[in-house]
């Protein structure tokens, strides 16, 4: 967002300092993009309100509508002093609304909390595995490498420490019985599978799935 803000401010400053007003094609294109964004937001607003919260979705819709109005005025008028400031201000409002929406989405991301928990329990070292998922970001929170697996039983022979953790789809928990080691599901959390836009498009598929954090006690050799 800081980089986008700098680029927008630079472009608006160039337009504001121009002597001969020219047709504002860039403003019109930006307004068209805002129209598309607003239509999509209105179409999935019911889904987002149910999944996240109505106030966060309403704030984003209103902010996008205000931005659209400022861009349309910029595209159809020759006014140079106040409109660039108005567009920059409405961009900032949109960024704040997106940040608010992102905060609500983070409720369905157990990875940061799990990472802190694993770090506390793995002072002497642990192994990490995730099954049929893309959970590479867990390495940031735990400070050690995580290995992707296709099936839980693939963990056999790949451990180097006395304790290991595995992140997997909760529906696959019965497969843990195939691991010849002591396993324990220490936590289950709802997880937003994919981003909120793709989840809204797949109405026949539940947006929230369940992830399980599994602790594995590795037998001593």
Beta strands, then each sheet from edge to edge (+ up, - down):
strand 1: 127-131
strand 2: 146-149
strand 3: 163-169
strand 4: 182-192
strand 5: 208-217
sheet 1: 2+ 1+ 3+ 5- 4+
end
